[in-house]
Amino acid sequence: MKVHLKGGRLLDPVSGRDESMDFLIVEGTIESMGSRVKADSSYTTVDLTDQIIAPGFIDMHVHLREPGFEHKETIETGCASAAAGGFTAVCCMPNTNPAIDDESVARYVHEKGKQVCDGVVDVYPIAAATKGRLGVELSPMAELAQAGAVGFSDDGSPIASAEIMRRAFEYSSMYGIPIIQHAEESTMTCGGCMNEGYTATKLGMPGIPPVAEELMIARDIILLRYIPKARYHVAHISTAGAVDHVRGAKKERLHVTSEVTPHHFSLVDTVVESFDTNTKMNPPLRTREDLEAVKEGLKDGTIDVIATDHAPHTIDEKEVEYTQAPFGVVGLETAIGLSITGLVETKVLTLHQLVEKLSTNPRTILSLPAVKIAEGEMANLTFVDPQRVWAVDVSQFKSKSKNSPFHGATLKGKATGIFNNRKLLLL
């Protein structure tokens, strides 16, 4: 394969480059790059005028559901959804059946990812921090790290025991792998289905208080002070208080990072008045004040990563009473559009900062090699048209599930292709 990428704007946080750039790529390797690179007729030319060329985006929080829940999603359909959304890599959360709590399951997920969708999307397992995600006994972290796990988490459930969390910090620190916490004090959230507050009271819905998230983060930060070599990552942060806790921990120079989902910086809890179960997720949509605090956290660097928490569910599972519906929404195919519409267009982030939060920062947190865009390096690229206006149509999603609260929304910014593992995919 010989490809000529013509006229794109390279945005590369690693090298600091922001300039118009042409590329000649031969068998996946960048052979030449410059402001005006000529190609002969043996090359396939891809015109990227007015588009962004970025180091390949990675979503560090995805539920691929396989093994065990293939009726919702499979590794193949999840990778197809990721590719359609502009991601060249995803990290698979461990709430599968069986959980990713031993070497064989971790290797299965990693190897299956290489076999599907022509291997254009890399799949990295996030292993369970405890056996069966039950929070009672630590998983075999050494074996899981050797099998390719890039993080440990009981996501879907918090690591509730302080003693287990302490031990998880101690053992994971030996391998430089972060503990990714689903921050929830579950004794306060049992039966809740939306943010506790005015809207929940008006609707008569059982609430999930923001303090439940904030308490767990506060506890974990105290433990981190006791085990300062550990690395702690807060998944899907959603409240103003939680952002403040992380900001304070960063000022102490503790190894704390955090992520936010596009739905948490795009929607607030009043949308639940529609009773659309596609607005039900955990943590729930919060208040306008929380949303603005999250945006400020993105702007000042408190929040390092944008991750989707892509959580597929079937139509039958979601078409029930709101209180009975499962938590979760899909997000891989709307992430770029929501980020550019909600953050870049509103001057919260620059395009350069957005690329950092979708590519550079998550790879750093997970100790994955940085994507190097240079001659002689393998191409791992995402192409984005930041000006493309499009309407979300869930029927066109590559994901097996369609549970998105953004169906019909008009967004600005869309992925137009990816290049990875010697494969070019144009969208």
C-alpha positions as CSV (number, residue, x, y, z in Angstrom):
1,M,0.0,0.0,0.0
2,K,1.3,3.4,-1.0
3,V,-0.7,6.4,0.2
4,H,-0.3,10.1,-0.3
5,L,-2.0,12.3,2.3
6,K,-2.3,15.7,0.8
7,G,-3.1,19.1,2.3
8,G,-3.9,18.2,5.9
9,R,-3.1,20.3,9.0
10,L,-0.9,18.3,11.3
11,L,-1.7,18.7,15.0
12,D,0.9,16.8,17.0
13,P,1.2,17.5,20.8
14,V,4.3,15.2,21.0
15,S,6.4,17.3,18.6
16,G,4.5,20.5,19.0
17,R,3.9,20.8,15.3
18,D,0.8,22.7,14.0
19,E,1.3,23.1,10.2
20,S,0.1,22.0,6.8
21,M,1.7,18.7,6.0
22,D,1.8,16.1,3.2
23,F,2.7,12.5,3.8
24,L,3.9,9.6,1.7
25,I,3.2,6.3,3.5
26,V,4.5,3.0,2.1
27,E,3.3,-0.3,3.7
28,G,2.3,1.6,6.8
29,T,5.6,3.4,7.3
30,I,5.9,7.2,6.9
31,E,8.5,7.5,4.1
32,S,8.4,11.2,3.7
33,M,6.6,14.2,5.1
34,G,6.8,17.9,4.4
35,S,4.9,21.0,3.2
36,R,4.9,19.9,-0.4
37,V,5.6,16.3,-1.0
38,K,5.2,15.0,-4.6
39,A,3.9,11.5,-5.3
40,D,3.8,9.6,-8.5
41,S,0.9,7.6,-10.0
42,S,1.7,4.5,-7.9
43,Y,0.3,6.3,-4.8
44,T,-3.3,6.6,-3.8
45,T,-4.0,10.2,-3.0
46,V,-6.2,11.2,-0.1
47,D,-7.1,14.9,-0.2
48,L,-7.2,16.2,3.4
49,T,-7.5,19.9,2.7
50,D,-9.1,21.8,5.6
51,Q,-8.9,18.6,7.7
52,I,-6.8,17.7,10.8
53,I,-4.2,15.0,10.9
54,A,-3.7,13.9,14.5
55,P,-1.9,11.0,16.3
56,G,-4.4,8.2,16.5
57,F,-7.1,8.7,19.1
58,I,-7.6,6.2,21.9
59,D,-10.6,5.7,24.1
60,M,-9.4,4.4,27.4
61,H,-12.9,3.5,28.8
62,V,-15.0,1.2,26.6
63,H,-17.3,-1.7,27.3
64,L,-16.9,-4.3,24.5
65,R,-19.1,-6.8,26.4
66,E,-17.3,-9.8,25.1
67,P,-17.0,-12.4,26.5
68,G,-20.5,-13.0,28.0
69,F,-22.7,-10.3,26.7
70,E,-22.4,-10.6,22.9
71,H,-26.0,-9.7,22.5
72,K,-25.1,-6.1,23.4
73,E,-21.7,-5.8,21.7
74,T,-18.8,-7.9,20.5
75,I,-15.1,-7.0,20.1
76,E,-15.7,-6.9,16.4
77,T,-18.7,-4.6,16.4
78,G,-17.1,-2.4,19.1
79,C,-14.0,-2.0,17.0
80,A,-16.1,-1.2,14.0
81,S,-17.8,1.5,16.1
82,A,-14.5,2.8,17.3
83,A,-13.1,3.0,13.8
84,A,-16.2,4.9,12.7
85,G,-15.7,7.3,15.5
86,G,-12.1,8.0,14.6
87,F,-10.3,5.9,17.2
88,T,-7.3,3.7,16.4
89,A,-7.3,2.1,19.9
90,V,-9.7,1.3,22.7
91,C,-9.3,-0.1,26.2
92,C,-11.8,-2.7,27.2
93,M,-13.3,-2.6,30.7
94,P,-13.4,-5.9,32.7
95,N,-17.2,-6.2,33.5
96,T,-17.5,-9.1,31.2
97,N,-18.6,-12.7,32.0
98,P,-16.2,-14.1,33.0
99,A,-14.5,-10.9,34.2
100,I,-11.1,-10.0,32.9
101,D,-9.5,-11.3,36.1
102,D,-7.1,-13.9,34.8
103,E,-4.4,-14.2,32.1
104,S,-6.5,-16.3,29.7
105,V,-9.4,-13.8,29.4
106,A,-7.0,-10.8,29.1
107,R,-5.1,-12.6,26.3
108,Y,-8.4,-13.6,24.6
109,V,-9.5,-9.9,24.5
110,H,-6.1,-8.7,23.3
111,E,-5.8,-11.4,20.6
112,K,-9.4,-11.1,19.4
113,G,-8.8,-7.4,18.8
114,K,-6.0,-8.2,16.4
115,Q,-8.3,-10.5,14.3
116,V,-11.4,-8.3,13.8
117,C,-11.9,-5.3,11.6
118,D,-8.6,-6.1,9.8
119,G,-6.8,-5.2,13.1
120,V,-7.1,-1.4,12.3
121,V,-8.2,-0.7,15.9
122,D,-5.8,-1.8,18.8
123,V,-7.6,-3.4,21.8
124,Y,-6.0,-3.1,25.2
125,P,-7.6,-4.9,28.2
126,I,-8.2,-3.1,31.5
127,A,-8.1,-6.0,34.0
128,A,-10.2,-6.4,37.1
129,A,-8.6,-5.1,40.3
130,T,-10.3,-7.9,42.3
131,K,-11.3,-11.4,41.5
132,G,-14.7,-11.5,39.8
133,R,-14.9,-7.7,40.5
134,L,-16.3,-8.7,43.9
135,G,-14.0,-6.4,45.9
136,V,-12.9,-9.2,48.2
137,E,-9.6,-10.5,46.9
138,L,-7.0,-8.9,44.6
139,S,-6.7,-10.3,41.1
140,P,-3.4,-11.8,40.0
141,M,-2.0,-8.4,39.0
142,A,1.5,-9.7,37.9
143,E,0.0,-12.3,35.5
144,L,-2.5,-9.8,34.1
145,A,0.2,-7.2,33.5
146,Q,2.3,-9.8,31.6
147,A,-0.8,-10.6,29.6
148,G,-1.1,-7.0,28.4
149,A,-3.4,-5.3,30.9
150,V,-2.8,-1.5,30.9
151,G,-4.9,-0.7,33.9
152,F,-6.8,-2.3,36.8
153,S,-10.4,-1.5,37.6
154,D,-13.6,-3.0,39.0
155,D,-15.5,-0.5,36.8
156,G,-19.3,-0.8,37.0
157,S,-18.6,-1.2,40.7
158,P,-16.3,0.7,43.0
159,I,-13.4,-0.8,44.9
160,A,-15.4,-0.2,48.1
161,S,-13.0,-1.6,50.8
162,A,-10.3,0.8,51.9
163,E,-8.0,-2.1,52.8
164,I,-8.5,-3.7,49.3
165,M,-7.9,-0.4,47.7
166,R,-4.7,0.1,49.8
167,R,-3.4,-3.3,48.6
168,A,-4.4,-2.6,45.0
169,F,-2.4,0.6,45.2
170,E,0.6,-1.2,46.6
171,Y,0.7,-4.1,44.1
172,S,-0.2,-2.0,41.0
173,S,2.6,0.4,41.9
174,M,5.2,-2.3,41.2
175,Y,4.1,-2.4,37.6
176,G,3.5,1.3,37.0
177,I,-0.1,0.5,36.1
178,P,-2.9,2.8,37.3
179,I,-5.9,1.9,39.4
180,I,-9.0,3.2,37.6
181,Q,-11.8,3.9,40.1
182,H,-15.5,4.0,39.5
183,A,-15.9,6.5,42.3
184,E,-19.2,5.7,44.2
185,E,-20.0,5.2,47.8
186,S,-22.5,2.6,47.0
187,T,-24.2,2.6,50.4
188,M,-25.6,6.0,49.4
189,T,-26.7,5.1,45.9
190,C,-28.6,1.9,46.2
191,G,-31.8,2.1,44.1
192,G,-30.9,5.6,42.7
193,C,-31.4,6.2,39.0
194,M,-30.6,9.9,38.4
195,N,-28.9,12.9,40.1
196,E,-30.3,13.7,43.5
197,G,-31.7,17.2,43.5
198,Y,-34.5,19.4,42.4
199,T,-35.3,17.5,39.1
200,A,-35.3,14.1,40.8
201,T,-37.6,15.4,43.5
202,K,-40.0,16.9,40.9
203,L,-40.1,13.6,39.0
204,G,-40.4,11.5,42.1
205,M,-37.2,9.6,41.1
206,P,-34.8,8.0,43.6
207,G,-31.6,10.0,43.5
208,I,-27.8,9.4,43.4
209,P,-26.2,12.2,45.5
210,P,-23.1,13.9,44.2
211,V,-21.4,13.4,47.6
212,A,-21.3,9.7,47.0
213,E,-18.8,10.3,44.2
214,E,-16.9,12.9,46.1
215,L,-16.6,10.8,49.3
216,M,-15.0,7.9,47.4
217,I,-12.5,10.2,45.7
218,A,-11.6,11.9,48.9
219,R,-10.9,8.5,50.6
220,D,-8.8,7.3,47.7
221,I,-6.7,10.5,47.8
222,I,-6.0,10.0,51.5
223,L,-4.9,6.4,50.7
224,L,-2.7,7.7,47.9
225,R,-0.9,10.1,50.3
226,Y,-0.1,6.9,52.3
227,I,1.1,5.1,49.2
228,P,2.5,7.9,47.0
229,K,4.1,5.6,44.4
230,A,0.7,4.4,43.3
231,R,-1.1,5.9,40.3
232,Y,-4.8,6.7,40.6
233,H,-7.2,7.6,37.8
234,V,-10.8,8.8,38.4
235,A,-13.2,7.4,35.8
236,H,-16.1,9.4,34.4
237,I,-15.9,12.3,36.8
238,S,-19.1,14.2,37.0
239,T,-19.4,16.7,40.0
240,A,-18.0,20.0,40.9
241,G,-16.8,18.7,44.2
242,A,-15.0,15.7,42.6
243,V,-13.2,18.1,40.2
244,D,-12.1,20.2,43.2
245,H,-10.7,17.0,45.0
246,V,-8.7,16.1,41.9
247,R,-7.5,19.6,41.4
248,G,-6.2,19.7,45.0
249,A,-4.5,16.3,44.7
250,K,-2.7,17.5,41.6
251,K,-1.5,20.6,43.5
252,E,0.0,18.2,46.0
253,R,1.8,16.4,43.1
254,L,0.1,13.1,43.8
255,H,-0.2,10.7,40.9
256,V,-3.8,11.5,40.2
257,T,-5.5,11.8,36.8
258,S,-9.1,11.9,35.6
259,E,-11.4,11.6,32.7
260,V,-14.8,12.9,31.7
261,T,-17.4,11.6,29.2
262,P,-18.9,13.7,26.4
263,H,-22.4,13.2,27.8
264,H,-21.3,14.7,31.1
265,F,-20.1,17.9,29.5
266,S,-23.0,18.1,27.0
267,L,-26.2,17.3,29.0
268,V,-27.7,18.1,32.5
269,D,-30.2,16.2,34.6
270,T,-33.2,18.2,33.3
271,V,-33.2,16.1,30.2
272,V,-34.4,13.1,32.3
273,E,-37.8,14.9,32.3
274,S,-38.2,13.2,28.9
275,F,-38.1,9.8,30.7
276,D,-35.9,8.6,27.8
277,T,-33.9,5.7,29.3
278,N,-31.0,6.7,27.1
279,T,-30.4,9.5,29.5
280,K,-29.7,7.0,32.3
281,M,-26.1,6.4,33.1
282,N,-23.8,6.0,36.1
283,P,-22.6,8.4,37.3
284,P,-25.8,10.2,36.3
285,L,-26.2,13.5,34.5
286,R,-25.6,16.3,37.0
287,T,-26.6,20.0,37.3
288,R,-25.6,22.9,35.1
289,E,-23.2,24.0,37.9
290,D,-21.5,20.6,37.7
291,L,-21.3,20.7,34.0
292,E,-19.6,24.1,34.0
293,A,-17.2,22.9,36.7
294,V,-16.3,19.9,34.5
295,K,-15.6,22.3,31.6
296,E,-13.4,24.4,33.8
297,G,-11.6,21.2,34.9
298,L,-11.0,20.4,31.2
299,K,-9.7,23.9,30.5
300,D,-7.3,24.1,33.4
301,G,-5.9,20.6,33.0
302,T,-7.5,19.0,36.1
303,I,-9.3,16.6,33.8
304,D,-6.7,15.0,31.6
305,V,-8.8,12.8,29.3
306,I,-12.0,12.6,27.3
307,A,-13.3,9.0,27.3
308,T,-16.7,7.8,26.2
309,D,-17.6,5.1,28.8
310,H,-19.2,3.4,25.7
311,A,-21.8,1.1,27.4
312,P,-24.0,-0.8,24.9
313,H,-27.4,-2.2,25.8
314,T,-30.1,-3.7,23.6
315,I,-33.3,-1.9,22.7
316,D,-35.3,-4.4,24.7
317,E,-33.2,-3.7,27.8
318,K,-33.6,0.0,27.5
319,E,-37.3,0.1,26.6
320,V,-38.6,-0.4,30.2
321,E,-39.5,1.9,33.0
322,Y,-36.8,4.4,33.8
323,T,-36.1,3.0,37.2
324,Q,-35.7,-0.5,35.8
325,A,-33.5,0.3,32.8
326,P,-29.8,-0.5,32.9
327,F,-27.2,2.3,33.2
328,G,-25.2,3.3,30.2
329,V,-25.1,4.9,26.7
330,V,-23.0,4.3,23.6
331,G,-20.5,7.0,22.7
332,L,-17.7,6.0,20.3
333,E,-19.4,7.4,17.2
334,T,-20.4,10.8,18.7
335,A,-17.4,11.6,20.8
336,I,-15.5,13.8,18.3
337,G,-18.6,15.7,17.3
338,L,-19.7,16.4,20.8
339,S,-16.2,17.4,21.8
340,I,-15.8,19.9,19.0
341,T,-19.3,21.2,19.3
342,G,-19.3,21.5,23.1
343,L,-15.7,22.4,23.8
344,V,-13.8,23.7,20.8
345,E,-16.7,25.8,19.3
346,T,-17.3,27.3,22.8
347,K,-13.6,28.1,23.3
348,V,-13.2,25.8,26.3
349,L,-10.5,23.9,24.5
350,T,-8.3,24.5,21.4
351,L,-8.1,21.8,18.8
352,H,-4.5,21.1,20.0
353,Q,-5.8,20.6,23.6
354,L,-8.6,18.3,22.4
355,V,-6.0,16.1,20.6
356,E,-4.0,15.9,23.8
357,K,-7.1,14.7,25.7
358,L,-8.1,12.2,23.1
359,S,-4.6,10.8,22.2
360,T,-1.5,12.0,24.0
361,N,-2.7,12.0,27.6
362,P,-4.5,8.7,27.8
363,R,-1.5,6.9,26.3
364,T,0.8,8.6,28.9
365,I,-1.5,7.6,31.8
366,L,-1.6,4.0,30.6
367,S,2.2,3.9,29.9
368,L,1.6,3.1,26.2
369,P,4.1,4.4,23.7
370,A,3.5,7.8,22.4
371,V,2.4,8.0,18.7
372,K,5.5,9.4,16.9
373,I,4.7,11.2,13.7
374,A,8.0,11.2,11.9
375,E,9.8,9.7,8.9
376,G,10.5,6.0,9.5
377,E,7.7,5.6,12.0
378,M,4.6,3.5,11.6
379,A,1.6,5.6,10.8
380,N,-1.0,5.8,13.5
381,L,-3.3,8.6,12.5
382,T,-6.8,10.0,12.9
383,F,-8.3,12.4,10.3
384,V,-10.9,14.9,11.4
385,D,-13.0,17.5,9.5
386,P,-13.6,20.1,12.3
387,Q,-16.1,22.0,10.1
388,R,-18.3,19.1,9.0
389,V,-21.9,19.5,10.2
390,W,-23.9,16.3,10.5
391,A,-26.9,14.8,12.2
392,V,-26.7,11.9,14.6
393,D,-28.6,8.9,13.3
394,V,-28.3,5.8,15.5
395,S,-29.6,3.6,12.7
396,Q,-26.2,4.2,11.0
397,F,-24.1,3.3,14.0
398,K,-21.6,0.5,13.6
399,S,-22.2,-0.5,17.2
400,K,-24.5,-3.4,17.8
401,S,-26.5,-1.2,20.3
402,K,-28.1,2.1,19.6
403,N,-28.7,3.5,23.1
404,S,-27.6,7.1,22.5
405,P,-29.3,10.2,24.0
406,F,-28.1,12.2,21.0
407,H,-30.2,10.7,18.2
408,G,-31.2,13.6,15.9
409,A,-28.7,16.1,17.4
410,T,-26.8,18.3,14.9
411,L,-23.1,18.3,15.6
412,K,-20.0,20.0,14.2
413,G,-16.8,18.0,13.6
414,K,-16.5,14.4,12.4
415,A,-13.8,11.8,11.9
416,T,-13.1,11.2,8.2
417,G,-10.7,8.3,8.5
418,I,-8.0,6.5,10.4
419,F,-4.6,4.9,9.5
420,N,-3.2,2.2,11.7
421,N,-1.4,-1.2,11.5
422,R,-0.8,-0.7,7.8
423,K,-4.5,-0.2,7.1
424,L,-6.2,2.9,5.8
425,L,-9.9,3.3,6.5
426,L,-11.8,6.3,5.0
427,L,-15.2,7.2,6.5
